[in-house]
Amino acid sequence: MRSTSYEHPLAFWSGVTITTVGVLLQLPSYFMAHDMHYHLAGMPVTTEMAVGMVLLFIGVGITTYSLFPKSRDSRPELSKVSITPLDDAPIRPAHIGLLLVMAAAITIDVMKPTAFAFLAPGAAAEYGLRGPLNPTADALPIGLYPLAGISGTMIGSFIWGWLGDRIGRRASILLAAIIFIATSTCGTMPEFWMNLITCFVMGLGVGGMLPLTFVLLSETVPRRHRGWMIVLIGSDIAGAYIIVSWLASTWAAPDQLGWRLLWLIGLPTGLILLLLNRWIPESPRFLIKQGRDEEAQSVMRKYGATIVETPSELAVEQNLGRGSRLAFSKPFLGLTVVVVLLALSIGTTQYGFQQWMPSNLQRLGFSEVNASEILRNAAIIGFPFSLPIALLYGFWSSKKTIILVTAVMGGSLATFALLGDQVAANRTLLYVLLVVPVWGISILNAVLAAYTAEIYPTVIRARTSGLSAGATKAGGVLILALVVTAVAIPSVRVTAAVGVIPMALAMIALIAFGPETRHKQLERITAEELMPSSRRSGEL
């Protein structure tokens, strides 16, 4: 199988087609609700919707089958293909194409969890749910909605991490894309419980795509450019926030197409990603590890690498086990503590502070549209700062850059925790303080994902990236569960304070255990963690 094809091409495109038809059959009910401002709550499930749901299951099942590789030798002979020429290759148009496609993938992926913050007020009003704007209602809490989705992303991060090491990085990304298409029907569900189920499944795909895009980039981009390029592309997480906040304040506004549009946009964006898949290669490192040398050589040539027959640099990893517990073994335990703590701080901030900020702004007197505009503007103001952070990560120090971003984030959140609701009294101060957590959490997410993809060996790189992403979502699950059970009120002060504690602990752990990765070959970073004396032996 070529690295840009499929085990079963006919099955793949048949599955995509059937899934798309299944989604289209859900849309008539949505458009028929035009006169009711696209409110579908309480409407019956039509025959077309029921048939469409069946087709969704069939289409996703066929696509999954098409992407699983045929069984191969589980213990292939160690490759004799050197990866160094790929790491030292100059930047080519193929690299730029990959970066652009991965940027699109990251944007499409992050739009899903970001949407929860902006659709929560509309969904709560339509279904009559209890939320920050209606805290005394005798009904189910709106917090169940994002809790279902974020729980799915947490589980999906672990599942897709395993899949990435099992069937490949590229195949797993495409599988996540088909999940995006199928679960765009979350925007047409007439009952709240149906929303919870479809959004949980959506989360499964969302949780897997983001870490795998960073893994694929880290294993393909030349090492001198790897750090800053990955962080810069990862910073497009903020771009997703800008797009969603713009949609929420325009086309998805209550007097336009409504909050459900923020889910339905998954159909066209998922299809776009699948059409761009010809520019997504399989990781040459994964292929070499699987003994698929011819395919690895084909990818390497595409990216300007000369094929050199010599004992592979991946030999440093040959004695490592394949178990998922390797990340918690002695050589990597300190790294895993850093990754998990930092991920938890990101999750509690993103799904606590950022998640409830639109609702909190409305509670403080801003309209729904104005709240969305304020957050959109804060994201736009902060977005240009992504470039200097990416350059610092790539050319100054990966470790020190993460510490710097974490310190700035912690300072901003600490200020919100001190001021509480009083922050809304001064619009200028509100903007200045919001820029850091709204934009900063995106860039911190990006640098963590890039760092995680660099510090672990190839054999578990996808799984540990999934662990990082899963821990991020675990922080979200924790704070959303507290909200649902009413143990914690999702106020500005509380949500800001919850994010500061793990952030401070993460900084301490990073200073103690975090390695420097700037311009190093991935296999050298692994060797230094396993054999500290190798630091004196020069580059691989």
TORKENU-13996 format. One line per field, with one value per residue (C-alpha): residue number from 1; residue in three letters; x, y, z. Coordinates in nm, 4 decimals. Each point is the difference from the previous one (the first is absolute). Layout:
// residues N
resi	c(NUM/...)
resn	c(ala/...)
px	c(X/...)
py	c(Y/...)
pz	c(Z/...)
***
This chain:
// residues 540
resi	c(1/2/3/4/5/6/7/8/9/10/11/12/13/14/15/16/17/18/19/20/21/22/23/24/25/26/27/28/29/30/31/32/33/34/35/36/37/38/39/40/41/42/43/44/45/46/47/48/49/50/51/52/53/54/55/56/57/58/59/60/61/62/63/64/65/66/67/68/69/70/71/72/73/74/75/76/77/78/79/80/81/82/83/84/85/86/87/88/89/90/91/92/93/94/95/96/97/98/99/100/101/102/103/104/105/106/107/108/109/110/111/112/113/114/115/116/117/118/119/120/121/122/123/124/125/126/127/128/129/130/131/132/133/134/135/136/137/138/139/140/141/142/143/144/145/146/147/148/149/150/151/152/153/154/155/156/157/158/159/160/161/162/163/164/165/166/167/168/169/170/171/172/173/174/175/176/177/178/179/180/181/182/183/184/185/186/187/188/189/190/191/192/193/194/195/196/197/198/199/200/201/202/203/204/205/206/207/208/209/210/211/212/213/214/215/216/217/218/219/220/221/222/223/224/225/226/227/228/229/230/231/232/233/234/235/236/237/238/239/240/241/242/243/244/245/246/247/248/249/250/251/252/253/254/255/256/257/258/259/260/261/262/263/264/265/266/267/268/269/270/271/272/273/274/275/276/277/278/279/280/281/282/283/284/285/286/287/288/289/290/291/292/293/294/295/296/297/298/299/300/301/302/303/304/305/306/307/308/309/310/311/312/313/314/315/316/317/318/319/320/321/322/323/324/325/326/327/328/329/330/331/332/333/334/335/336/337/338/339/340/341/342/343/344/345/346/347/348/349/350/351/352/353/354/355/356/357/358/359/360/361/362/363/364/365/366/367/368/369/370/371/372/373/374/375/376/377/378/379/380/381/382/383/384/385/386/387/388/389/390/391/392/393/394/395/396/397/398/399/400/401/402/403/404/405/406/407/408/409/410/411/412/413/414/415/416/417/418/419/420/421/422/423/424/425/426/427/428/429/430/431/432/433/434/435/436/437/438/439/440/441/442/443/444/445/446/447/448/449/450/451/452/453/454/455/456/457/458/459/460/461/462/463/464/465/466/467/468/469/470/471/472/473/474/475/476/477/478/479/480/481/482/483/484/485/486/487/488/489/490/491/492/493/494/495/496/497/498/499/500/501/502/503/504/505/506/507/508/509/510/511/512/513/514/515/516/517/518/519/520/521/522/523/524/525/526/527/528/529/530/531/532/533/534/535/536/537/538/539/540)
resn	c(met/arg/ser/thr/ser/tyr/glu/his/pro/leu/ala/phe/trp/ser/gly/val/thr/ile/thr/thr/val/gly/val/leu/leu/gln/leu/pro/ser/tyr/phe/met/ala/his/asp/met/his/tyr/his/leu/ala/gly/met/pro/val/thr/thr/glu/met/ala/val/gly/met/val/leu/leu/phe/ile/gly/val/gly/ile/thr/thr/tyr/ser/leu/phe/pro/lys/ser/arg/asp/ser/arg/pro/glu/leu/ser/lys/val/ser/ile/thr/pro/leu/asp/asp/ala/pro/ile/arg/pro/ala/his/ile/gly/leu/leu/leu/val/met/ala/ala/ala/ile/thr/ile/asp/val/met/lys/pro/thr/ala/phe/ala/phe/leu/ala/pro/gly/ala/ala/ala/glu/tyr/gly/leu/arg/gly/pro/leu/asn/pro/thr/ala/asp/ala/leu/pro/ile/gly/leu/tyr/pro/leu/ala/gly/ile/ser/gly/thr/met/ile/gly/ser/phe/ile/trp/gly/trp/leu/gly/asp/arg/ile/gly/arg/arg/ala/ser/ile/leu/leu/ala/ala/ile/ile/phe/ile/ala/thr/ser/thr/cys/gly/thr/met/pro/glu/phe/trp/met/asn/leu/ile/thr/cys/phe/val/met/gly/leu/gly/val/gly/gly/met/leu/pro/leu/thr/phe/val/leu/leu/ser/glu/thr/val/pro/arg/arg/his/arg/gly/trp/met/ile/val/leu/ile/gly/ser/asp/ile/ala/gly/ala/tyr/ile/ile/val/ser/trp/leu/ala/ser/thr/trp/ala/ala/pro/asp/gln/leu/gly/trp/arg/leu/leu/trp/leu/ile/gly/leu/pro/thr/gly/leu/ile/leu/leu/leu/leu/asn/arg/trp/ile/pro/glu/ser/pro/arg/phe/leu/ile/lys/gln/gly/arg/asp/glu/glu/ala/gln/ser/val/met/arg/lys/tyr/gly/ala/thr/ile/val/glu/thr/pro/ser/glu/leu/ala/val/glu/gln/asn/leu/gly/arg/gly/ser/arg/leu/ala/phe/ser/lys/pro/phe/leu/gly/leu/thr/val/val/val/val/leu/leu/ala/leu/ser/ile/gly/thr/thr/gln/tyr/gly/phe/gln/gln/trp/met/pro/ser/asn/leu/gln/arg/leu/gly/phe/ser/glu/val/asn/ala/ser/glu/ile/leu/arg/asn/ala/ala/ile/ile/gly/phe/pro/phe/ser/leu/pro/ile/ala/leu/leu/tyr/gly/phe/trp/ser/ser/lys/lys/thr/ile/ile/leu/val/thr/ala/val/met/gly/gly/ser/leu/ala/thr/phe/ala/leu/leu/gly/asp/gln/val/ala/ala/asn/arg/thr/leu/leu/tyr/val/leu/leu/val/val/pro/val/trp/gly/ile/ser/ile/leu/asn/ala/val/leu/ala/ala/tyr/thr/ala/glu/ile/tyr/pro/thr/val/ile/arg/ala/arg/thr/ser/gly/leu/ser/ala/gly/ala/thr/lys/ala/gly/gly/val/leu/ile/leu/ala/leu/val/val/thr/ala/val/ala/ile/pro/ser/val/arg/val/thr/ala/ala/val/gly/val/ile/pro/met/ala/leu/ala/met/ile/ala/leu/ile/ala/phe/gly/pro/glu/thr/arg/his/lys/gln/leu/glu/arg/ile/thr/ala/glu/glu/leu/met/pro/ser/ser/arg/arg/ser/gly/glu/leu)
px	c(0.0000/0.1351/0.0120/-0.2586/-0.2497/-0.2189/-0.0147/-0.3491/-0.0538/-0.3490/-0.1162/0.1460/-0.1811/-0.3175/0.0032/0.0558/-0.2890/-0.2434/0.0891/-0.0500/-0.3415/-0.0939/0.0759/-0.1854/-0.3149/0.0000/-0.0047/-0.3624/-0.1310/0.2456/-0.1004/-0.3712/0.0440/0.0867/-0.3152/0.0823/0.3523/0.1353/-0.1205/-0.0398/-0.0590/-0.2975/-0.0408/-0.0520/0.2680/-0.1039/0.0437/0.2785/0.1858/-0.0331/0.1303/0.2823/0.1060/0.0206/0.2110/0.2360/0.0793/0.0500/0.2169/0.2297/0.0341/0.1014/0.2486/0.1570/0.0431/0.1628/0.2702/0.1166/0.3151/0.0359/0.1751/0.3758/0.2909/-0.0380/0.3776/0.1542/0.3733/0.1701/0.0178/0.3288/-0.1409/0.1584/-0.2441/0.2695/-0.0360/-0.3681/0.0902/0.2657/-0.1977/-0.0732/-0.3540/-0.1839/-0.3471/-0.1086/0.0796/-0.1991/-0.2943/0.0049/0.0118/-0.2957/-0.2101/0.0866/-0.0904/-0.3400/-0.0377/0.0823/-0.2434/-0.2809/0.0723/0.0121/-0.3163/-0.2012/0.0835/0.0283/-0.3607/-0.1329/0.0787/-0.2075/-0.2954/-0.0631/-0.2281/-0.2108/-0.0258/-0.0931/-0.2769/-0.1422/-0.0045/-0.0895/0.3165/0.1580/0.3036/0.1794/-0.2762/-0.2762/0.1587/-0.3234/-0.1761/-0.1271/0.1541/0.3095/0.3168/0.1422/0.3362/-0.0947/0.0381/0.3688/0.0648/-0.1196/0.2109/0.3154/-0.0354/-0.0027/0.3136/0.1780/-0.0799/0.0631/0.3487/0.0993/-0.1733/0.1472/0.3399/-0.0074/-0.1313/0.2792/0.2613/-0.2026/-0.1344/0.2035/-0.0203/-0.1609/-0.2659/-0.1035/-0.0320/-0.2278/-0.2115/-0.0466/-0.1091/-0.2793/-0.1188/-0.0175/-0.2265/-0.2300/-0.0425/-0.0779/-0.3548/0.0316/-0.1440/-0.3250/-0.0856/-0.3478/0.0534/0.2661/0.1040/0.0603/0.2289/0.1965/0.0565/0.0992/0.2284/0.1692/0.0758/0.1169/0.2394/0.1552/0.1238/0.0907/0.2142/0.2122/0.0729/0.1864/0.2796/0.0493/0.0510/0.2848/0.1486/-0.0049/0.1576/0.2712/0.0976/0.0099/0.1190/0.3823/0.1323/0.1330/-0.3467/-0.2071/-0.0591/-0.1047/-0.2040/-0.1979/-0.0721/-0.0980/-0.2392/-0.1267/-0.0751/-0.2779/-0.1987/-0.0559/-0.1061/-0.2732/-0.1181/-0.0146/-0.2038/-0.2471/-0.0448/-0.0579/-0.2609/-0.1651/-0.0340/-0.1183/-0.1513/-0.0578/-0.1542/-0.3533/-0.1594/0.1866/0.0578/0.0275/0.2437/-0.0456/0.2016/0.3135/-0.0433/-0.1249/0.3167/0.1697/-0.1355/0.1749/0.3152/0.0341/-0.0436/0.2621/0.2466/-0.0611/0.0490/0.3331/0.1231/0.2202/0.2405/0.0077/0.2748/0.0568/0.2797/0.3285/0.1108/-0.3163/0.0521/0.3612/-0.1039/-0.2532/0.2620/-0.1659/0.3247/-0.1160/-0.2894/0.2243/0.2529/-0.2766/-0.1131/0.3568/0.0756/-0.3123/0.1417/0.3456/0.1868/0.2721/-0.0376/0.2973/0.0384/0.1481/-0.1101/-0.3067/0.0080/-0.3198/0.2261/0.0243/-0.3657/0.0149/0.0109/-0.2914/-0.3207/-0.3230/-0.2225/-0.1905/0.1537/0.3418/-0.0798/-0.0172/0.3259/0.3053/0.1727/-0.3141/-0.1886/0.1211/-0.0944/-0.3441/-0.0550/0.0848/-0.2321/-0.2950/0.0172/0.0295/-0.2811/-0.2249/0.0641/-0.0907/-0.3168/-0.1230/0.0612/-0.1383/-0.3121/-0.0419/0.0992/-0.0298/-0.3000/-0.2206/0.1274/-0.2740/-0.2671/0.1767/0.0250/-0.3733/-0.0621/0.2007/-0.2286/0.1351/-0.2289/0.0643/0.1317/0.2172/0.1472/0.0964/0.1488/0.2101/0.1485/0.0527/0.1849/0.2151/0.0987/0.0784/0.2142/0.2026/0.0327/0.3052/0.1995/-0.0002/0.2862/0.2550/-0.0904/0.0541/0.3379/0.1039/-0.0922/0.1912/0.3102/0.0410/-0.1136/-0.2989/0.0135/0.0420/-0.2751/-0.2494/0.0993/-0.0410/-0.3457/-0.1147/0.1179/-0.1851/-0.3149/0.0162/0.0409/-0.3069/-0.2171/0.1173/-0.1111/-0.3451/-0.0239/0.0764/-0.2334/-0.2908/-0.3095/0.1517/0.2077/-0.3060/-0.0101/0.2910/-0.0346/0.3654/0.1298/-0.2363/0.1402/0.3611/-0.0532/-0.2117/0.2627/0.2370/-0.2263/-0.2074/0.3054/0.2533/-0.1802/0.0109/0.3742/0.0678/-0.1991/0.2117/0.3371/-0.1023/-0.1147/0.3234/0.2127/-0.1789/0.0471/0.3754/0.0930/-0.1309/0.1207/-0.1666/-0.1517/-0.2237/0.0033/-0.3648/-0.1145/0.1847/-0.1300/-0.3430/0.0795/0.0852/-0.3201/-0.2011/0.1381/-0.0984/-0.3550/0.0094/0.0491/-0.3074/-0.2011/0.0936/-0.1128/-0.3128/-0.0984/0.0310/-0.2212/-0.2634/-0.0142/-0.0105/0.3041/0.1658/-0.1691/0.1499/0.0802/0.2952/0.1806/-0.0480/0.0868/0.3129/0.1182/-0.0458/0.2394/0.2835/0.0879/0.0935/0.1721/0.2338/0.0747/0.0669/0.2609/0.1851/-0.0041/0.1132/0.2963/0.1002/-0.0583/-0.0570/0.2714/0.1005/-0.1090/0.1101/0.1576/0.0509/-0.0816/-0.2955/0.2034/0.2705/-0.2569/-0.1141/0.3594/0.0721/-0.2981/0.1020/0.3748/0.0936/0.3661/-0.0886/-0.0170/0.3796/0.0068/-0.1122/-0.2984/-0.1293)
py	c(0.0000/0.3429/0.2439/0.2245/-0.2747/-0.2402/-0.3711/0.0008/0.3153/-0.0946/-0.0684/0.3317/0.2193/-0.2073/0.0542/0.3750/0.0227/-0.1985/0.2077/0.3264/-0.1127/-0.0935/0.3551/0.1614/-0.1934/0.1785/0.3511/0.0319/0.0061/0.2770/0.2223/-0.0666/0.1666/0.3338/0.1690/-0.1156/0.1486/-0.3514/-0.1349/-0.3786/-0.0883/-0.2330/-0.0668/-0.3660/-0.2077/-0.0232/-0.3030/0.1775/0.0675/-0.3623/-0.1318/0.2526/-0.1179/-0.3599/0.1110/0.1825/-0.3199/-0.1917/0.2688/0.0443/-0.3788/-0.0448/0.2868/-0.1445/-0.3360/0.1677/0.1671/-0.2974/-0.1504/-0.3646/-0.2045/0.0237/-0.1467/0.1380/-0.0076/0.1193/0.0028/0.3251/0.2292/0.1072/0.3323/0.3076/0.2674/0.2696/0.1192/0.0716/0.1998/0.1967/0.0576/0.3570/0.1330/-0.0943/0.0776/-0.3429/0.1128/0.3205/-0.1945/-0.2356/0.2910/0.1729/-0.3163/-0.0737/0.3592/-0.0566/-0.3305/0.1625/0.2857/-0.2385/-0.2172/0.2793/0.1661/-0.2834/0.0427/0.3768/0.0118/-0.1158/0.3345/0.1894/-0.2339/-0.0658/0.3055/-0.0794/-0.3714/0.0693/0.2381/-0.2369/-0.3099/0.1879/-0.1056/0.1372/0.2189/0.3199/0.2096/-0.2040/-0.1455/-0.0720/-0.2019/-0.3413/-0.1822/-0.1832/0.2153/0.1231/-0.1149/-0.3545/0.1067/0.0953/-0.2734/-0.2660/0.1443/0.0483/-0.3483/-0.1313/0.1948/-0.1357/-0.3605/0.0675/0.1321/-0.3364/-0.2037/0.2005/-0.0007/-0.3799/0.0055/0.2349/-0.2514/-0.2919/0.0990/0.3163/0.3731/0.0822/-0.2720/0.1058/0.3656/-0.0988/-0.2135/0.3009/0.2074/-0.2442/0.0193/0.3799/-0.0366/-0.2552/0.1879/0.3344/-0.1353/0.1121/0.3227/-0.1693/-0.2042/0.0887/-0.1450/0.1055/-0.3596/-0.0565/0.3039/-0.1504/-0.3296/0.1488/0.2570/-0.2702/-0.1885/0.3234/0.0388/-0.3392/0.1268/0.3464/-0.1400/-0.2008/0.2292/0.2836/-0.2056/-0.2106/0.3055/0.1095/-0.3499/-0.0129/0.3439/-0.0753/-0.3164/0.1639/0.3623/0.0603/0.0325/0.3580/0.1183/-0.2552/0.1952/0.3415/-0.1377/-0.2391/0.2669/0.2525/-0.2466/-0.1033/0.3604/-0.0210/-0.1271/0.3729/0.0245/-0.2526/0.2150/0.3041/-0.1876/-0.1438/0.3304/0.1728/-0.2600/0.0317/0.3766/-0.0110/-0.3019/-0.2046/0.2925/-0.0552/0.2153/-0.1843/-0.3767/-0.0638/-0.1838/-0.3325/0.1342/-0.0309/-0.3791/-0.0268/0.1696/-0.3344/-0.1435/0.2345/0.0329/-0.3772/-0.0499/0.2668/-0.1830/-0.3302/0.1661/0.1394/-0.3410/-0.0507/0.2485/-0.2025/-0.2668/-0.2788/0.0631/-0.1393/-0.0828/-0.2039/-0.1785/-0.0838/-0.1290/-0.2247/-0.1339/0.1733/0.1363/0.0546/0.2182/0.1901/0.0653/0.1276/0.2535/0.1067/0.0658/0.2141/0.2158/0.0338/-0.2641/-0.2119/-0.3687/-0.1277/-0.3697/-0.0177/-0.1271/0.2065/0.2594/-0.1624/-0.2794/0.1996/-0.0900/-0.3671/-0.1338/0.2098/-0.1816/0.0650/0.0182/0.3201/0.0032/0.0869/0.3701/-0.0635/-0.1956/0.1460/0.1666/0.1897/0.0427/0.3562/0.1006/-0.1502/0.1944/0.3223/-0.0841/-0.1065/0.2987/0.2509/-0.1719/0.0097/0.3736/0.0575/-0.2057/0.1716/0.3404/-0.0769/-0.1823/0.1993/0.3621/0.0202/-0.2343/0.2101/0.3444/0.0691/-0.0878/0.1920/0.3124/-0.0201/-0.0451/0.3195/0.1975/-0.0530/-0.1237/-0.3382/0.1673/0.2468/-0.2796/-0.1918/0.3162/0.0736/-0.3492/0.0063/0.3319/-0.1283/-0.3022/0.2213/0.2362/-0.2865/-0.2027/0.1897/-0.0859/-0.3649/0.0668/0.1269/-0.2881/-0.2492/0.1573/-0.0044/-0.3689/-0.0882/0.2191/0.0961/-0.2837/-0.2349/-0.0487/0.3676/0.1029/-0.2311/0.1363/0.3580/-0.0582/-0.1878/0.2828/0.2657/-0.2135/-0.0570/0.3711/0.0886/-0.2653/0.1066/0.3562/-0.1214/-0.2034/0.3092/0.2405/-0.2365/0.1680/0.3452/-0.0544/0.0851/0.3572/0.1054/-0.1052/0.0754/-0.2018/-0.2829/-0.0140/0.0086/-0.2789/-0.2144/0.0017/-0.2156/-0.2927/0.0039/0.0021/-0.1326/-0.3263/-0.0730/0.0622/-0.1930/-0.2894/0.0218/0.0030/-0.2887/-0.2083/0.0751/-0.0757/-0.3288/-0.1103/0.0580/-0.1544/-0.3574/-0.2848/-0.0893/-0.3231/0.1842/0.3547/-0.0084/-0.1566/0.2516/0.2863/-0.1508/-0.0107/0.3711/0.0854/-0.2310/0.1637/0.3388/-0.1240/-0.1626/0.3472/0.1073/-0.3014/0.0751/0.3607/-0.0687/-0.2819/0.2422/0.2463/-0.2637/-0.1140/0.3651/-0.0492/0.2961/0.3037/0.0813/0.3612/0.1975/-0.0175/-0.3744/-0.1156/0.2169/-0.1226/-0.3673/0.0361/0.1644/-0.2866/-0.2746/0.2668/0.0897/-0.3671/-0.0620/0.2779/-0.1566/-0.3456/0.1416/0.1763/-0.3225/-0.2627/0.1652/-0.0561/0.2487/-0.1133/0.2894/-0.1217/-0.3526/-0.3140/-0.1786/-0.3154/0.1982/0.1405/-0.3565/-0.1162/0.2780/-0.1019/-0.3674/0.0529/0.3380/-0.0591/0.0294/0.3770/-0.0054/-0.2144/0.2617/-0.0038/-0.3196)
pz	c(0.0000/-0.0915/0.2883/-0.1652/-0.0881/0.1975/0.0632/-0.1527/-0.2154/-0.1217/0.3545/0.1196/-0.2501/0.0282/0.3749/-0.0432/-0.2477/0.2170/0.3059/-0.1878/-0.1280/0.3551/0.1163/-0.2898/0.0914/0.3370/-0.1467/-0.1271/0.3576/0.0859/-0.2919/0.0594/0.3414/-0.1624/0.1280/0.3546/-0.0066/-0.0694/0.3349/-0.0285/0.3660/0.0333/-0.3729/-0.1032/-0.1707/-0.3653/-0.2237/-0.1888/0.3261/0.1113/-0.3323/0.0124/0.3452/-0.1216/-0.2961/0.2347/0.1883/-0.3247/-0.1600/0.3001/0.0338/-0.3650/0.0174/0.3148/-0.1730/-0.3008/0.2116/0.2069/-0.1536/-0.0839/0.2651/-0.0191/0.1910/0.3521/0.0481/-0.3285/-0.0502/0.0943/-0.3014/-0.1560/-0.1227/0.1620/0.1094/0.0258/-0.3637/0.0695/0.3118/-0.1896/-0.3215/-0.1134/0.0148/-0.3197/-0.1381/0.1287/0.3562/-0.0467/-0.1425/0.2983/0.2445/-0.1638/-0.0027/0.3632/0.0901/-0.1602/0.1873/0.3340/-0.0654/-0.0954/0.3044/0.2582/-0.1322/0.1577/0.3712/-0.0437/-0.1209/0.3381/0.1590/-0.2566/-0.0499/0.3716/0.0508/-0.3077/0.0766/0.3618/-0.1089/-0.2636/0.2216/0.3189/0.1820/0.3151/-0.0646/0.1043/-0.1576/0.1648/0.3166/0.1887/-0.2714/0.1119/-0.2970/-0.1196/-0.0004/-0.3318/0.1351/-0.1033/-0.3629/0.0035/0.2582/-0.2466/-0.2804/0.2075/0.1528/-0.3563/-0.0880/0.3074/-0.0900/-0.3688/0.0754/0.1484/-0.2719/-0.2879/0.1677/-0.0098/-0.3565/-0.1075/0.1144/-0.1388/-0.3436/-0.0633/0.0528/-0.3346/0.0103/0.3507/-0.1059/-0.2892/0.2332/0.2278/-0.3012/-0.0873/0.3629/-0.0390/-0.3025/0.1630/0.3276/-0.1599/0.0453/0.3619/-0.1412/-0.1067/0.3089/0.1351/0.3490/0.2488/0.0779/-0.3699/0.0001/0.2873/-0.1827/-0.3358/0.1593/0.2069/-0.3224/-0.1613/0.2892/-0.0719/-0.3369/0.1248/0.2791/-0.2394/-0.2909/0.1731/0.1612/-0.3129/-0.2212/0.2260/-0.0014/-0.3803/-0.0279/0.2554/-0.1871/-0.3433/0.0314/-0.0003/0.3537/-0.0339/-0.0950/0.1909/0.3211/-0.1267/-0.2905/0.2189/0.2608/-0.2664/-0.1620/0.3420/0.0852/-0.2552/0.2968/0.0549/-0.3643/0.0712/0.2905/-0.2282/-0.2618/0.2510/0.1842/-0.3367/-0.0987/0.3409/-0.0366/-0.3643/-0.1780/0.3167/0.1889/0.1389/-0.2724/-0.2797/-0.0373/0.3737/0.2233/-0.1844/-0.2930/0.2161/-0.0193/-0.3578/-0.1255/0.0701/-0.3272/-0.2450/0.2090/0.0362/-0.3740/-0.0701/0.2222/-0.1786/-0.3386/0.1222/0.1162/-0.3078/0.1628/0.3234/-0.0100/0.2441/0.2475/-0.1388/0.3539/0.0562/-0.3314/0.0831/0.3410/-0.1750/-0.2430/-0.2982/-0.1407/-0.3601/0.1101/0.2417/-0.2766/-0.2286/0.2619/0.0764/-0.3675/-0.0230/0.2785/-0.1560/0.2003/-0.1582/0.0831/0.2012/0.0813/0.3502/0.3400/0.0822/0.2765/0.1275/0.1345/0.3222/0.0593/-0.0983/0.3567/0.1199/0.0809/-0.1863/0.3066/0.0749/0.3505/-0.1448/0.0473/0.3754/0.0194/0.1720/-0.3001/-0.0989/0.3280/0.0643/-0.3552/0.0408/0.3249/-0.1876/-0.2896/0.2164/0.2370/-0.2819/-0.1894/0.3071/0.0402/-0.3645/0.0350/0.3138/-0.1600/-0.3451/0.1192/0.3177/-0.0449/-0.3802/-0.0293/0.2277/-0.0947/-0.2622/0.2568/0.2774/-0.2162/-0.0666/0.3726/0.0561/-0.2324/-0.3521/-0.2785/-0.1642/-0.3163/0.1952/0.2109/-0.3152/-0.1537/0.3101/0.0005/-0.3768/0.0249/0.2875/-0.2108/-0.3019/0.2097/0.1425/-0.3209/-0.1432/0.3127/-0.1120/-0.2425/0.2572/0.2348/-0.2828/-0.0833/0.3652/0.0235/-0.3158/0.0252/0.3680/0.2267/-0.0020/0.3782/0.0909/-0.2431/0.1686/0.3408/-0.1269/-0.1506/0.3114/0.2273/-0.2036/-0.0063/0.3745/0.0666/-0.2057/0.1629/0.3458/-0.0789/-0.1099/0.3204/0.2074/-0.1823/-0.0668/-0.1461/0.0536/-0.3150/-0.2131/0.1340/-0.2215/-0.3660/-0.0825/0.2938/-0.0916/-0.3545/0.1185/0.2514/-0.2344/-0.2767/0.2063/0.0959/-0.3215/-0.2263/0.2502/0.0712/-0.3736/-0.0298/0.3228/-0.1445/-0.3147/0.1755/0.2254/-0.2967/-0.1869/0.3056/0.0707/-0.3614/0.0362/0.3345/-0.0376/-0.2268/-0.3319/0.1269/0.2515/-0.1379/-0.1090/0.3279/0.2157/-0.2127/0.0596/0.3718/-0.0072/-0.1851/0.2257/0.3127/-0.1437/-0.0414/0.3447/0.1464/-0.1939/0.1146/0.3609/-0.0030/-0.2086/0.2350/0.2930/-0.1863/-0.0779/0.3615/0.1157/0.2238/-0.1715/-0.1521/-0.3437/0.0878/-0.1337/0.3347/0.0590/-0.3524/-0.0063/0.3404/-0.0917/-0.2957/0.1958/0.2371/-0.2523/-0.2116/0.2870/0.0731/-0.3702/-0.0069/0.2929/-0.1613/-0.3354/0.1576/0.1735/-0.2710/-0.3375/-0.2663/-0.2679/-0.3493/-0.2216/-0.3269/0.1349/-0.1925/0.1602/0.0573/0.1820/0.2425/0.0723/0.0457/0.2497/0.2121/-0.0065/0.0206/0.1538/-0.0812/-0.3694/0.0513/-0.0281/-0.3134/-0.2543/-0.2335/-0.1538)
***
